Amino acid sequence: MPWWDAQSHADRRPLLLTRGRLKTALRGWFETQGFTEIEAGALVASPGNETHLHAFETSLTGPDAQIRPLYLHTSPEFAAKKLLAAGETRIFDFARVFRNRERGRLHAPEFTMLEWYRAREDYEKGIEDALALLWLAADVAGAERLRHRGLECDPHAPAQRLTVAQAFTHLAGIDLLATLSDSGMGDADQLRVRARRGGIDVADDDDWSDTFAKILTLRVEPRLGVGQPTILYEYPVCEAALARVSPGDARVAERFELYACGVELANGFGELTDVAQQRARFETEMARKARIYGIRYPLDEELLAALAHMPPASGVALGFDRLVMLAIGAPNIDSVLWTPLPE
């Protein structure tokens, strides 16, 4: 039945009302922490510069009939960082965001990203925030255990902490650091060999990041957040996106992800503010995107200019719909969206 069928909606409505309670509770938590709620605009000049991130394209027609290409944002991140440069210190946004080529049990083309930033606070504070929100969501929903596809997680249990290298060693039997250069760049041949030894099917033209993603998806992620939440941290620099390099090991970056029941809930960074380094990363990602997909997105020159004025900060993006899904035991993302997009 379609979601707008009266009986279907009646069945879904208790879940949606709980969604509303969770949103109210999380908003209240941020307000008590001294955060200011922002509303980032959805139309942007650049939707993000990651290889496998796909945006919805549109255009703006001006009063003079000149047409300017624009995109629907995939995250409020670029706007939020400009606000940090402008002087904001603690901000959050329940942002409606849009991602193309994403549809499934854990993905929707339009969804809600809860994103927050703390100026002059390190990313350990972001980890603490993410865990606090997980606990709060479970309490509001009355969930002593989170459940998804046969897996359970106690949201109040002390979080397991694993570096990405430790997770690959213990869960996939692969020495990830041995495939990285001193600066954190990956050797594709070495990682493919190790993946094949572990029984993972990789193609000859898979680069390091492709192989990394396959190992993570098949061997590592399904075993994270089982019994207790898991913090996966210290991602290789070549998977750092907009995270700064770790001061303790130049091969890894200040990036973490929070998992429960094998589901990634949050992705956080110690934010990179080095303009030249960020531009180089963007250019590398867009060259790879052009090679794989035949397209590239423009760089946000305003963002790069703002980074020079942005203070050190931590930032976290949490999939609000996924959090709701786990807190109320729903089977998929569409179950907790008020108006899901038809298949």
N, C-alpha and C positions, 0 to 999 in steps of 0.2 A: 504494500500500500504506500502511496506517496505520503510524505511527512505532513501534508496539510489535510489528510483524511481525518475526520473528527475522532475516530477511535484511535488511530495511530498517535495523534497529538495528545489525546488523553493519557495514553500509556507513557509518552515521553515527558509530559509536563512536570511530574515530580522531579525528574532529573534536571530539567531546565530551571526549576525554582531553586534547587540546591546550587546550581551553577551561580545563580544570582546572589545567594547567601555567601558563597565563597568569594565572589568578586567584592562584595561589600566588606567582608572581613579582611581581605588582603589589602584593600584600599585603606582601611582603617589602620592596619599595621604600619603601612608606609607613613601615614600622617602622624602617628605617634612617634615615629623615628625622625621626624623633622624633614620629610621629603615634600617636594612640590610636584603636583601632578601636571604633566604637560600633555599637549595634543599635537604630535608631529604631523605635518601635512603628508598626504598620501602621494601627491604628484611630485616627482623628483626628476632632476636632470640625469642622475646616475642611480640605478637600482642596487648597486653593489658590484664588487669586482672579484667574485669567486668563480672558479671554473665551472662548477656544476650548479650554480645558482641561476635560475631562469625567471625572467620577469615578464609581466604583461606590458606590452607596448601600446602607447597611445600618442596623441599629438595635441598641441595647443594652437588654436588659430587666434591670432591677435586682431585688434580692431583694424589693422591695416591689411588684413587677410594673409599676413605672413604666417607660415606654419613652422612650428618648433616641435621637434620630437621630445616626448616625455615618457616616463614609466610610472607604474604604480610601485610604491616602495616595497621591498622585501623585508625591511626592518626599519625601525625608527633610529637606528644607530647613528647614521651620519648627521641627522638633525640634532640628536641629543648631544653629540660631541661639539657641535657648533655652539650649543647653549652653554656647555661647560666652558668653552673659550670665552663666552660672553659674560661669565661670572656666576652662573648657577653652580651650586655645590652638591645638592642632593635632589635628583629628579627621577620620576618614574612615569611610565606611559602604558596604559592598556591599549595597545595599538592594533588596529585592523591592518593586517599585512597580506600580501598577495605573492604567491609563488606558482609559476607555471611548471608543467611537467611533474607535478606532485599530486598524487591522488591515491589513497589507500586506507588501510586500517588506522594508520597513525598520521596520515597526511591529508590535508584539505587545501584546495587552491586559495581559499580565503580563510584566514584564521586569526586568533588573537594572540599577539606576542606581548607578554608582560616584561618590560625591559626597564632596568634601573641602573643608575650611576652614582657613585660616591667620589667626589673630588678629594684628592690627597689622602685616600685610604687604599690599602693594598688589596690584592684579590683574595686574600684569606678572609677578609670581611665579606666579600661576595659569596664565598662558600658558606659562611655562617648564615648569611641572609637566606640563601636558597634552602638550607636545611630548616631554618625557622619557618619559612613559608610552607614547606612540606608538612611539618608538624601541625601548623595552624589549619591547613586545608583538611587534613585527616580529622582533626578534632571537630571542626565545624560540620563535616559530613558524617561524624559519628563512626568513623572507620578505624577500628583497632588494627586491622590488617589491610594492606592494599593488595588487590588481586588482579591478575591479568594473564589470560591464556595458560592457566594452570600454575602460574608462579605467584608466590606471596612475598610480601615485604612488611616488616614492622617499621612504620614510619618514625617511631620514637626510639628505635634502637640506635646505639652509637654507629656512626657511619664508618663503613670500611673505606680505607684510603689506599689507592693503588696508583703508582705512576703508570703511564702508558707502557713503558718498558717492562715493568713488573707484570702487568696484565698480559702482555704478549708472551713473556717467558712462562708464567704459571698456567695460563689458559690456552695458549696456542703452541707452546714449546718452541718459540721463535725468539732469537736474540736480536731484538730490533735495533739496539744501539750499535751493533756491529755493522749495520747497513748504512750508518750515518757518517758523514764527514765531521770534522771538528767544528764546522759551522752549522751543522744540523741539516745539511742537504742529503737526500737519499740516493743510494746506489740501487737502481732498478734491477739490475742483473742479480745482485746479491739477494735482494728480498724475494725475487721470483723463485730463485733456487730454494730458499728456505720455505717458502709457501708450498712448493710442490712436494718437498720432503714431508710436509705436514698433511699432504693429501688434499690441498686446495688447488682447484683448477684455475690457472691463470694463463692468459694469452701471451704470446711472444711480444706483442706490441703494448702490453700493459706497462705503464710507467710506474714509478715508485708509489705515487699516490693512489693509483688504481689498485695496486696489489695490497697496499695498506688498508684501503677501504674494504676489500674483500675479506681479509683476515679479521678485521674488526667486526664486520657484520656477521660472519659465519661462526667465528670461534670465540670472540670476546664478549660482545654486547649481550648475547642471550644469557650469559652467566653473571651479569652485573646487577646489583640491586636485588639479589635473591636472599630473603631472610632479613636483610638490613639494607639501608641505602648505601650506594657506592659513590665515592668521589673519585673520578678518573682524572689525573692531572699530569702536568709536564708533557704536553704534546710536543713532538718534534717540530723544530722551527719551520720546516717545509709544510707543516699543517697548522701554522700559527695564525693565519688570517690577519687579524688586526691586534694580536697580542704581542707584548714586548718580550724580548729574549730574557730568559732567567739569569739573574746575576750569578747563580751558583754553577751553571752548566750551559755553555753557549750552544749546545746541541738542542736544547729544549726551550720551550716558551712558557710564559705564565698563562696557561689556558687550562680550564677544568670543565668537566661535564658531570652532571648529577644524574644518576640512574636509579630507578626503582622498578622491580619486576621486569628487568631486561629492556626497559623503555627509557630513552634519553629524555630528560625533563628540562634541563637547563644547560646553558653553555656560557661560560664566563671568562673574562680576560683581566689581566693587568694590562691596561690599555697602552698601545704603542703611540708615542707622540713624536717619534723621529720622522720628520717629513720625507727625507731622502729614502730612508728604509721603507717607509710605507708606500711611496710611489714605486719603488723597485718591485715590491711584492705585487702591487696592483698590475703593473706592466707584465710581470711574469705570468700571473693568472690569466690575464686577457690574451696573451700570446697563446697560451695553452687552450683557452676557450675557442679562439679562432681556428686553431689546428683541429680540434675535435668537432666543433659544431659549426664552424664557418661564420661565426658572429663574434663581435666584441662590444662591450658596453663602454661608454665614455667614462673617464675619470671625473670625479667630483672635485674640481679645482678649488672650490670654496672650502671643502673639507680639508684638503691638503694645506690651504692657507691658514685655516683655523687651528690645525694641529700645532702650529708654531706658537700659539697663544694658549693652548689647552694645558691645564695643570695635570700632574700625575693623577690617575684615576683608576678605579675598578668599575667594571660594567658586567651585567648579567642579563641574558635573554632567556626567559622561561616560557615554554609552550603552555599557555594557560589552559587550553582545551584538553591537552594531554593530562595535566594535573587534575582537572575536573574528572576526566574519564577514569583515572586510577582511584581517586578519592571516593567515587560512587560506584565503582565496579562495572562501568559500562563497557561493552565489547569493542567499541570503536569510536573514532572522532565524531562521525556524523550523529551518533546517538546523543551528543551533548551540545550540538549546534542548534540554535533556534530555527534557522532556515537553511538547512544543508543544500548544497548545489546538487541537482539531479544528476544521476550517472549518465 
